[in-house]
Amino acid sequence: MYRIGVTFVYYPNDIEECCYDQAHIEWVTAEIRSNFHSYFSNFLETNSGHVISSEVAAQLAQNLGATVAIKKRSQMDVAKRLKTILAEGIKDFERDRQSYLDIMDEESLEEHSDDPSYFKNKVLRDRCPIIHSTLHAKTVKELDKYRAEFSRADANELLDVITNLNEFARRYMDDVYDPDTYDSVSGLDELAVSELLEDEFIVYGVIGGGIKSHFLYKLFPQAFPNRSREAVWALWYLSGKKTFGCTQDSEFLMIDTKNIITQQNFFYPYDLFVYYSFQIYLLLKTEANKIGCYINPEYKYVMVDSFLSFVARCHSEETAILKSNIREDGHGY
């Protein structure tokens, strides 16, 4: 049986209180920092996973009875590679961004108040990339519940929550976010995003932490990181898979004891996620500065998203095992 830690547990919707303790946050942050550099080095070496590293190439050559000299890259080569990763990340981010900007347009949201059903069944279902792709992923059985919840969701509530998210984001950018001082933020409270945990920003079963963060991310990637599935898995790996005193294993995981299936914690609170993403941004910025590479602050969390996705992909095989109900002896449950 594949195990993590001591026991299999299923995370409740509310995270353990200790996760908000300052000592706990600093402990997690320190572990992320200690593991960051090996991932970042591989991030650059493999062009975010698109090419094999020189070490892997040498190992493959050795397996074939040949030898390959490992060439140490110059600082210029490394900077060029990081710039390429940044450019590709921004290009991918912008590919569907306009759809979200159109949906979150203030005048458009006001107009939809006359016909919330149209907003739900045409705008969200057909024009919102993340919701459209989720609803139409017919081969993914675990999304059947999401499709059912979306079908039952109240159109007025969906419109209200999207409107609330839009208003919060724009108010945040006007009243809270300061590009000149943002990098000096020293604590969770200063990020001022805990309000997003309130019910007015949630449609249970339809607009949870992941989709909510994706809307915000597409609006203002300089302020709101994308709490994707890959990103939460990445935090588990970056934090060394440690429990940090939690009684229910890692705060980044949800473990179904009945079916022996592990998933990323769907309910991981966005304010904590923002804080750890902010710490990773600072680490990325420091390393970029060392090699003379500029990170456009308007896209800071696009860089973070690219890095976290890479970290998750580094462990895709292990993650697939954890997400399945296959035992080590090869038999299912």
Secondary structure, DSSP 4 states (H G I P E B T S, - for coil): ---SSS------SSPPGGGGSHHHHHHHHHHHHHHHHHHHHHHHHTTTTTS--HHHHHHHHHHTT-----PPPPHHHHHHHHHHHHHHHHHHHHTTHHHHHHHT-HHHHHHHTT-HHHIIIIIIIII-HHHHHHHT-TT-GGGHHHHHHHHHS-HHHHHHHHHHHHHHHHHHHHHT--TTTGGG--SHHHH--GGGGSGGG-BTTTB-HHHHHHHHHHH-TTT-----HHHHHHHHHHTTT--TT-TTS-TTEEEETTTTEEEE-TT--HHHHHHHHHHHHHHHHHHHHHTT-PPPGGGHHHHHHHHHHHHHHHTHHHHHHHHS-B-TTS-B-
